[in-house]
Amino acid sequence: MKKTVVLKELRSKDTKSLFSELAISRKKLSELRFKASFRKIKNYKEINFEQKKIARIWTILSEKALQELKDKEAKNVS
């Protein structure tokens, strides 16, 4: 899947579903690392893909938290 499609899909989700997606990705990453240690994995690029997906999810969660903080601050100023 292309990066932009993944980003659009992740940005459209709310924080609760992003945290569940994060848990799933972390579990998948640990399974991939375990398989890699026993040479049972065929495509090692999947590990990098999952790492980047986790980083993207954290970035989106941070952006949403900052936006909520700015919205609260704007309400307090008004």
C-alpha positions, 0 to 999 in steps of 0.5 A: 500500500502506498504511504499516502493511502495509509496516512489518509486511512490513519488520519481518519480514525479516532484516538481510540482506534489508533491506540488499538491499531498501535497495539496490533502493529506492535504485536505483529512487529514482535512476531516478525522479529521472532520469526526473523530470529529463526529465519522463518520470514521470507520478506524482511522488509515487513519489519521496516514497514511495521516500524514505520507504521508504528512511528506514523501512528505515534505522530498522528496521535501527537498531532491530535493531542496538540490540536486538542490542546490548541482548541482548549486554549482557544476556548479559554482565551475567548 
